[in-house]
């Protein structure tokens, strides 16, 4: 008489383990459906044929403060290469990025240090912070971004493929972190919109 009870208990325990595993997976793994959803009024870009992506380099400025993005190569440790949008005028090698396409996603390599931009999801202080720090021979999911364009707003938006979050220019932060770029938003607002400037050299 004890065997059926034991079998039933084992079945219940297995079901509970499965439910817990599925719940954990739903937390860790970003939603594919969310990633595939294109916001109304926006177009998913998958090639460099659209200007200024077709330029040799681009510079990125925030629609929140109209300042240009560059990596802080003077910072050390886990802050090295952190991207901030705080430069008034573009044109230096630090605010230029070479763009490449990988299976419909985009990689951004900083011209000054020849490193790819990554969304550092495991960063302890600012999870998802963008840093130009990845070796040119080792780009992976953290370095890939989906790119969206709104012709009516003349605006670009970036979504990290690592966590399916929109890249935000945190212009509300105090100096020297003003404009810190972090892939941390579930919504698309002014701080998640950017402009691109093309360069031929």
HELIX and SHEET records of a PDB file:
HELIX    1   1 UNK A    2  UNK A   28  1                                  27    
HELIX    2   2 UNK A   32  UNK A   36  1                                   5    
HELIX    3   3 UNK A   77  UNK A   79  5                                   3    
HELIX    4   4 UNK A   93  UNK A   95  5                                   3    
HELIX    5   5 UNK A  141  UNK A  143  5                                   3    
HELIX    6   6 UNK A  190  UNK A  192  5                                   3    
SHEET    1   A 3 UNK A  43  UNK A  45  0                                        
SHEET    2   A 3 UNK A 145  UNK A 150 -1                                        
SHEET    3   A 3 UNK A 155  UNK A 160 -1                                        
SHEET    1   B 2 UNK A  57  UNK A  62  0                                        
SHEET    2   B 2 UNK A 194  UNK A 199 -1                                        
SHEET    1   C 2 UNK A  68  UNK A  72  0                                        
SHEET    2   C 2 UNK A  82  UNK A  87 -1                                        
SHEET    1   D 2 UNK A  97  UNK A 102  0                                        
SHEET    2   D 2 UNK A 105  UNK A 110 -1                                        
SHEET    1   E 2 UNK A 116  UNK A 120  0                                        
SHEET    2   E 2 UNK A 129  UNK A 134 -1                                        
SHEET    1   F 2 UNK A 166  UNK A 170  0                                        
SHEET    2   F 2 UNK A 180  UNK A 185 -1                                        
END                                                                             
